[in-house]
Amino acid sequence: MPRMAVLAALVLLISVALAAQIPPPLAPQNPPTATTTPPAPQSELDRRSEAYYQFTIGRMYEDRYEVSGLTEYAGRAIAAYKRAYELDSHSSVIGERLAEAYARAGRIPEAIAEAEGVLKQDPANLPARRILARIYVRSLGDMESNSGQKEMVDLAIRQYREIVRLDPSDSESQLWLARLYRLQQRDSDAEAVLRAALSRAPDDEGLLRQMALLLLDQGRSQEAVALLEPVVSKTPSADWLVMLGEAYSKQQNYPGAEEACRKAVDLQLENASARKCLGEALLLQEKYEGALEQYLRLSELEPNDPQHFLRLALIYRRLGQLDKAEQNMMRAKENAPGNLEVIYNEALTYRAQGRFDDAIRVLSDAVAAAKGTERPATMAILYEQLGALFREVENYSAAIETFDALRQLGPDQDKRARELLIDTYRVDRQLDKALEESAQAIAAYPDDRSFVITRAALLAEKGQPLEGASLIHGLMKSSPNDFELYLTLAQVYERGRKFHEAEEAAADAEKLAGRKPDRVMVWFLRGAIAERQKKFDLAEEQFKRVLAADPAESSTLNYYGYMLADRGIRLDEAVGLIQRALAAEPYNGAFLDSLGWAYFKQGKLDAARSELEKAEARTSHDPTVREHLGEVYYKLGRPTQALAEWTRAQAFWHEVVPADYEADQAAELDKKISQLKRELAQSAAPSSKP
């Protein structure tokens, strides 16, 4: 260490020349100052003795400054060192100490000048170079401009490179050099330094930690785990276990992460990093009760950290305890007023509560306040969530305007904005506009197959499944990467009512589905294809496979439940399935419609009306929802309201995209409307007297 080197030199000099003259450190109440010196020495030995004396006085004042923080002592230390340096200007030890004293006192230019002066006399002086390097590093936080910071990093790197050249065993300097390279995003240079240092000091914990961080930041989690596991085996400290847990999480080995982080908590119950690590591992496995326990304790350990309350709000949202979610969101807001992450999560909480207007208001205010002050990446998150909210309340024009603003943020946001715009036009049934946007996106990103896949799906929506299928076939490479293509191809054929081809494509997709989420998607799609062909036993078989793998898969729960309800069979089971879907998405209009229809089939008309009116508020342009609500009104003896709903449904059938148009259902609705109009006309006609 630099300080130890200076002290060792001081002890040696004092022991040789001044053993009898040196008072104990900090002993005098009022030690002599550097300005009240004895008469000028007459010999070289006297000059050197006086220099050492002043040097000792400087050390005493420097120690007092370090303990008390009083600038008076710093000034006296510097004055003593300067006098010592005047008497012995060839002493690099005195020059080093003077530079260090200037640095500690915050007099950076003078500190740099002194250290550079020492190096002019002795370029190989390692203590001086270490002092100079530390000064540059300390100064980084004081730089107001990026250019100033860059210059200071360059200067520090220059010094540390020379230190490492002169002393290849200096692992601390190698560690700093690696950190500075990483600050400049020169990861390959940082890795080279760390590997060279570890070859000489393989057990150095600082070097190992920095290497693990570098590997994790680069997404090389497998290498990080391989590095960390032997370290943890040898030194199972809480800090190392936490780092190993984070590496496991990057590998998506969440059980391994949980085990490592739990061991860290067991070692240090009050270690906040260990509890965060365990809480995240549990949250990623959807073990919400366990995660809740960790974050409740963290909120006690660090009550001023808004992140803990944000996590608690998220967990309570997932548990459906929305009042507690809001309470914790308010705690986060108290700790970090105006924080955009908190505001974003506040909007998510309102959204989960069905308070869409409040969510839109909060995000709109945040966007207005952040314009021109926040980084594009931050603004992109706000714009995307705000646009999604507008879309959810069917305010498509506002959503399109918001996504256009997202596009204007720059090239990094352009691609995502195009994706959102295309999908918004699709949901708003503006297929021609969506196709136009997709063509422009393909021209702008010719190497990105995602826009081609999107265009194929749009063509299927428009009733042109063969054209869409042709685009997908053009992308196939006969490789495992074709899974997404086969899945999309099955959807394209399904939307175009080419069910045999859809089944074949889904079967091909299943052969390539390696991960459980991929298999779940295939099974759901195969169930939907079977249901549309009225192959109900086969559809049920596929839906059961999905729910065996993922009992909370809400789309499957809803589809399965609706299929049973629409057929009027196993109605209690149907209601239970749909209610499970709604537990995850309580304001989903399609799910609300399914539950209302199941209640209708059970003869629970008031319950059916309540759910279907909620569904109509969420998806006002869905003809099926309107038709279902009309059925309930008719059964409740409200024929006028029934006719109004059926008439709206009839109009909306003419607005749906071709793939959604059900000719038989629309024709049946026309008959019901005609019949109801006759009934109303007859009831309104004056009765004839005999």
QUICORRA-V23784 format. One line per field, one symbol per residue. ss: DSSP state (~ for helix, > for strand, _ for the rest). phi: phi as a letter, one per 40 degrees, with the letter a starting at -180 (. if undefined). burial: 1 if it has 24 or more other ideal C-beta (glycine too) atoms within 12 Angstrom, else 0. A space follows every 50 residues. Layout:
BEGIN
ss = ???
phi = ???
burial = ???
END
This chain:
BEGIN
ss = _~~~~~~~~~~~~~~~~__________________________~~~~~~~ ~~~~~~~~~~~~~~~~~~__~~~~~~~~~~~~~~~~~____~~~~~~~~~ ~~~~___~~~~~~~~~~~~~~____~~~~~~~~~~~~~~~~~___~~~~~ ~~~~~~~~~~~~~~~~____~~~~~~~~~~~~~___~~~~~~~~~~~~~~ ____~~~~~~~~~~~~~___~~~~~~~~~~~~~~___~~~~~~~~~~~~~ ___~~~~~~~~~~~~~~____~~~~~~~~~~~~~___~~~~~~~~~~~~~ ~____~~~~~~~~~~~~~___~~~~~~~~~~~~~~____~~~~~~~~~~~ ~~___~~~~~~~~~~~~~~~_____~~~~~~~~~~~~~~~~~___~~~~~ ~~~~~~~___~~~~~~~~~~~~~~~~~___~~~~~~~~~~~~~~____~~ ~~~~~~~~~~~___~~~~~~~~~______~~~~~~~~~~~~~~~~___~~ ~~~~~~~~~~~~___~~~~~~~~~~~~~~~~~___~~~~~~~~~~~~~~_ ___~~~~~~~~~~~~~~___~~~~~~~~~~~~~~____~~~~~~~~~~~~ ~~__~~~~~~~~~~~~~~____~~~~~~~~~~~~~___~~~~~~~~~~~~ ~~~____~~~__~~~~~~~~~~~~~~~~~~~~~~______
phi = .dccccccccccccccbbdcccccdgcccbcdcccbbcddccbccccccc cccccccdccccccccccgccdcccccccccccccccacccccccccccc cdcccgccdccccccccccccaccccdccccccccccccdccccbccccc cccccccdccccccccbcccccccccccccccccgccccccccccccccc bcbcccccccccccccccgcccccccccdcccccbcccccccccdccccc cgcccccccccccccccbdbccccccdccccccccgcccccddccccccc cbcccccccccccccccccgccccccdccccccccacgcccccdcccccc cccgccccccccccccccccdgbbcdcccccccccccccdcccgcccccc ccccccccciccbcccccdccdccccccgcccccccccccccccbccbcc ccccccccccdcgbccccccccdcccbfbdccdcccccccccccccgbcc cccccccccccccccddccccccccccccccccgccccccdcccccccca cbccccdcccccdccccgbfccccccccccccccbcbccccccccccccd ccgcccccddccccccccbcbcccccccccccdcccgbccccccccccdc ccccbccdcccbcccccccdcccccccccccccccccccc
burial = 01001110110011001100010000000010010010000000001111 11111111111111100000001111111111111111001111111111 11111011011101111110000011111111111111110000000000 01101110111111001001111111111111100010111011111100 00011111111111110000100110111011000011111111111111 10110111111111101100111111111111111011011101111110 00001111111111111110010111011111100100111111111111 11110101110111011001000101011111111111111110110111 11111110100011111111111111111110011011001100000011 11111111111101100110111011000001111111111111110110 11101111110110000011111111111111000001110111111001 00111111111111110000100111111111111111111111111111 11011011101111111111111111111111110100101111111111 0110011011000011001001100100000000000000
END
